[in-house]
Amino acid sequence: MDFGKYGVWQPAYATTPDMARHLERLGFTALWLGGPEADLAGIDDLLAVTDNLVVGTSIYNIYRGDAATLVDAYRRIEDKFPERLLLGIGVGHPEQTKGYGTPLATLQAFLDDLDTAGLPRERRALAALGPKMLDLARERAGGSVPYLVTPEHTRRSRVALGPQKFLAPEQKVVLESDAARARALARPRIKHPYLGLVNYRNNLLRLGFTDADLSGDGSDRLIDALAVHGEPSDIARGLRAHLDAGADHVQIQLVSANSAPHPAMSEVLLQVYDEAAMRLYESLADELGL
């Protein structure tokens, strides 16, 4: 599969075939879908209207479905659109999951079921944050698709995975040159829910951030690292930092002023993907030379 160097991350629920077609025309080579349905509903429609766009799940939460459902969905899509789907898989978070088990053992059992069903290891990647999950990604998957990370995490991941495994971190971007304004846009998207989730907190502490950085609304240092801001040239430099650190590809998550409260959690702001968002993608694609 040809992922190219840059793709776009969007929630699955907000992504339409028209958006997928437009992003491919801008030169983006991959579309990463957050929170897909258990049966990957809708991915067929995105692939049907694009020529070569690769779709990845980022991530498929194993608590939302079982391995048999995922394998059936993979085969359905692979039969119609061969070599255009990568399964990014993760174990979710105890704060959001009833009956949450030991992460490593639970994911190992899920991968056992995928192996039994014959799903190729190179067609799946793990949302690996810590050392044990990175080891599992190296041994039992095609690579890693970590979320809410920095170039330093990318560097460590490349060392852990070795030179051959696929590595595609997610990076939030704010096309805003005023630092205070950019932080005001990014901070609520990072605080809720991520700073309240132990898996992300532990990973950020491993990366050298402190409890003080993670307290309250998050320090400026933390927000600036997790959401690169500035002119398109500044954003491009921040994205290339991941490539320089060993990434094969970067998932770009747009943060802009146009947002709406989550219908069930008013403190969580959701990006609105409208014409203004598409114009921001266009300016970024131009700067990246896509």
N, C-alpha and C positions, 0 to 999 in steps of 0.2 A: 504494500500500500504506500502511496505517495502522499505524505502529510504536508510536505513543504515545511517552511519554517514558522509560519504564523497561521493560527486559526482563531475562531471566535467562540467564546463561551457564552451561552445563553440558557436560561431555564427552558426546559422542554415545553412547559405549558404556554410560554410566550412566543414560541418560534413557529413561524408559518412557512409554507412552501415558497411564498413570494419573497420572504426574507432570505431563505436559503439561496434562491436563484440570484438575488441581488448581491449577496455576499460573495458568491462564486464569481460573478461578473466583475466585482471589485478586485479580485485576485486572491482572496482568501481560499485556502485549499482544504480546510477542515472546519467542521462545525461541531462543537462540543455541547452536549445537552445535559444540564443539571436536572436531577430528579425525574428521570424518565419513568413511564408506566412499567409495570411488571412484565407486560408482554411487548414492550417497546412499540406500542401503538403510535402511529404518526411518523415514525422514521421512514417507512416505505414511501410516504408522500413526499418527504424532503428529498430523498434520493431520486424519485421519479422525475422531478422537475429540474434536476441538475445533471451535468454531464460527468464530472469526475470528482465532485466534492466527496470527501470522506467524512463520515459521521462517527463520533465517539461518544460514549456515555461517560459523564463526568459529574457524579458517578451513579452507577446502579447500586442501590442499597440492598444488600442481600436480605434484609428484614422485610422488604416490600414484596418479595416474591420468592419462589423456590427455584432450585437449579433446573428442574425439568421445564418449567415455564420459560426460563431464560434460554435454554437450549433450543426449544421449539421456535422461539422468536428469532434467535440467531439463524437457524436453518431456513426459516421463511424468508428472511431478508437476504441471506447469502445466496439462496437459489435465484432470486430476482436481480440482485445487485452484487455480484461477486467482488470480493476484495475492497469493499467500501464501508465496512463496519468494524469498529474496534470496541470491545466491551471493557470499559473502565469500571472496576468493581470495588466496593468498599463496605465497611462493616457498620457505618452509621455511628451514633453516639448514645451513650447510656441515658443522658438527660432527655432524649427524645424517643426512646425505645423501651416499651414494656417487655420484660423478659429478656433483657440484654445479657448475652453470655460472654464468656472470656473471648476477647476479640480474635486472638491468634488461632485458638482452637476452633472457633466457630467458622472462621474464614477457611481454615484448612479443610474442614469437613465439606464446606460448599465447593471448594476446588476439587476435592475427591469426587464429588458427584459430577462435576463438569468433565473430569478426566474419564470417568466411567462412561459418560455419554459420548465421548469422542470429540469434545470441543477443543480445537487446537490451542495449545498454550500461547502461541504467538499472536492469537487473536483476542487476547485478554491482557489487561494491565491492572495493577492494583493501586488504589489511592494510598500509597505508602508514605507515612510520616516518620515513624521511628525506626531504629535499627532492625528490630525483629521483623517488621513488616517489609522493610527493604530487602532483607535476606529472603523472605518468602517470595517477593516479587522477582528476585533474581532466579530463584530455584524453580518457581512454578507458574511463571507468567512471562509475557513478552516484555514487561517493563513496568514503569510507574507513571501515574498521572496525579501527582500531589496537588492539593488545593490549599490556598492561603499560606504560601511559602515565599521565601526570599532567594536571591541568587546564592547565598551561602548554603541554604538547604539543597539547592540544585547541585552545588559543588560536592557536598557530602553524599548526595544520592548517586552521583556518577561514580564516585569511588566505591560505594557499596554495591552498585549494580554491575560494575565492570563496563568495558567499552562497547559491548555489543547490544545491550538492552535498550529499548526505547524509553526516553524520558521526556515528558511533556508537562511541565508545571503550569499552573494557572497564575496569572498576574492581573490584578485590578489596575485600571488606568483611569485618570481623571484629566481630561483635556481642559485644563484651567491653569493659567500661569500664576495667579494670585494664591500663595501658599495657604493663607487663612481660609480663603473661599474653598479651595480644593479639599482641605482637611474637614471643613464643615460638611461637604458633600460625602466624603468617604467615611467619616467617623461613625455615623449611625449604621452604615452598611457592614461595618466590621464589628462594632460593639454588639449588635443584635443580629444573629445569636452567637457569633463565633467566640467572643471573649467569655461567654458563659459555658463553653463546652470544654471539658477537661482534656480531650484528645488534642485539640488545637492549643490550649494553654500550655500543656506539657511540651509540645513541639516548639512553641515560641520560646519557652524557657531554655530548652536545649540549644536554641540558636543564639542565646546570649541576651535575650530580653529579660527584664527583671519583673518581680511582682509589682513594683511601682509602675512599670510600663503597662502592665496588664490591668491595673486597677482603674476604677471609675470608667471614664470614656476612652481610655487608652492614651498613651503619651503621643506627642507629636512625632517622636522618633519611630514609634511603632506604626503609626498611621502612614507616615511617609514611606516606610519600607514596604508595607503591604498594599499600598495604592500609589503607584508612581504618578506624579502630576507634572504639569507644565505644558509647553507648546508641543506640537507633534514631534519635533526633533528631540525634546527631552524624553518623551514617551518612548520613542524608538530606541534611544540610548538605554533606557531602563529595561526594555524587552531584550535587547541584544546582550545585556549583562547576564541573562539566563543562558543564552547560547554560548557566550564566552565561558560560562561556568560548567558547561558540559551538556546542556539540554539539546535535544534534537529538534524541538518544536516548542512553541509557547502558546498557551491558551490565553487569549486576551478577553478580559471581562470589563466591559464598559461601565463606568460610573458617571452619571450626568445629573443635572439639576432636575430632570423630569422623572419623578418617582411617585409611587402610590403606596399607601399602607397595605400590608398583608391583610387579607380579609379576616383571618382568624387571630392574628397577632399584630395589633396596631403599632407596636413599637418597632416592628420590622418593616423597613422600607424596601420596596421592590422596584427595580429599574423598569421604566416604560420604554419599549422599543418602537419608536415612532419615526417619522421622516427626519426629525432632528437627530435622532440617534444614528440613522443611516448616513447622514451627512458627516457626522463625527467619524464613523467608520471609513468613509471615503477619504477624509483628510489624513487619517492615519495610514490607509493603504497607499496613498500617494507618497507619504514620507518614507514608508518602508520599501518603496520601489516595487510594489506588487503589480 
